Amino acid sequence: MDYVSALVPPFVMAAFFIALVVTIVKSQGGANKAKEDAAVDAVIARAEAAQQHQK
């Protein structure tokens, strides 16, 4: 039974990692993509405006 207790943690971590990757892949694109892109564009524009203001 020692081999079972030695193998369980890697399998549990692998399952959590696979679930994390699946969640990340599913959250890409779709309805939220436009909102995420707009938010990133706004942050970049704000940073560029601040940089131009400092010059």
Secondary structure, 3 states (H helix, E strand, C coil): CHHHHHHHHHHHHHHHHHHHHHHHHHHCCCCHHHHHHHHHHHHHHHHHHHHHHHC
